[in-house]
Amino acid sequence: MQVTELFQAAHNAGNVAVQAATIAPMIVQQCANPLNDNSEVQRQWLVNDGVCGFASVIVKPANCKFAKYLKEQGLGRKHYYGGLSMSVFAFNQSLQKKEAYAYAFAKVLEQNGVNAYVESRMD
């Protein structure tokens, strides 16, 4: 499979995973006393996309064909621990959506012989 076809297959799998994901909404509250969570709730917001965060697909080594393709396309940058990091910028700030995309993307890469894994963190 050509790298462009592999990227498209991984991208499509990521988007399908996001559509299938069940997102747990987040509720944000403003309490009367910001230092006491048991104080009266003054305002409340529902965030349907869930908690905020970041997700990236890490491809190793950075000189493999797929990593070079990502770099040429402006989609990857040097990862701190080696390899190339492709950040998931889509899906607003939703950690769950970004992770769903990244894990599905990395799975397709792994199934096609590219060493890839996911890093994520809540913001």
N, C-alpha and C positions, 0 to 999 in steps of 0.2 A: 504494500500500500504506500502510495506517495505521501510525503509529509503534509501536503495541503489536504489530501483526502482524510488522513488520520486526524488532523486538526478539526476538520468539519465534522467527522464522526464523533469525536470527543465533545465538541461544542454542542452538537445535537443531543447527545446523551445527557449532558449537563442540563440543558434546557428542559428535557423531558423529566429529569429528576426534580427540578424545581417545581414543575407543574404538578407532580405527584406528591410533593412534600406536604405534610400536615404541619402548619406553623402554629406554635403556641403563642397567642397574643401576650403582650406585656402591658401591665397596668402601672402607670406612674402616678404617684400621689404627692401632693404638697400638704404637709402637716402644719398645724398651727405653730408648733415648736419644732424647727428643723433638726434639733438634737434629740428629740424624743419621738420615736416611731409610734408610740401609743397615744400621742396627742391627737386632737380632733383633726380629721381630714378636711381641708378647706377646698381643695380642687383635685380633680382626678382626670386622667387622660387614658384612652385605650390606644395602644400601638399595635395595629393588626399584623405588622411584619415581624413582631417579636423583638427579642433583644438585639442590640447593635453589636457589630463586630466585623472582623476581617477574616478572609480566607485566601490562601494561595496554593497553587500546585507547584511543587518543587520537582524539577527534572534534573537527573544526574546521569552522566557527567555533563558539564556545560558545553562540551565540544561534540556531543552526539548530534546527529542530523536534526532531530526534533528541536533540541535546545537552540541550535543555530537558526532554525526557521523562526522560532519565537523571537529571538533577538533581532533578526532581520526585519520582522514585521513590527517591531517596537512593542512587543507584548511581554517581553521578559527582561529581567535585570539580574545581575549577579546576586546570588544568595550568600548570606553571611557564612554559612557552613559548607560552602561549595555547591556547585550546580547552578541552576538558573531558576528564578522564582517568577511565576506568572500570577499576579494578583487578580482576584475576581473583583472587578469594579462595578458590575451590573447589580441589580436588585436592591438599590438604595442602600440602607445600612443593615439590612436583615442578615444576621449571622447564620440563621438556619437555612436561608435560601442560598447564600454564598457557599456554605458547607455542602449542601446537597449538590450544587453544581460542581464544586471542586472534586468531591469524592467520585462522582460519576465520570467526570473528565479524566481523572487519574486512573480509574479502573479501565477505561478504554485504552489508555496509553499502555498500562501494564499488560493487558491482553494482547497487545501488539509489540511486545518486547522492549518497551521504553520504561526505564526505571523512574517511577514517579510516586510521590506521596503528597499528602495534604498537611498543611499547617494552618491553624486558625486560632483566634483568640477573641474573647468578648471584650467589648470596649466599654 
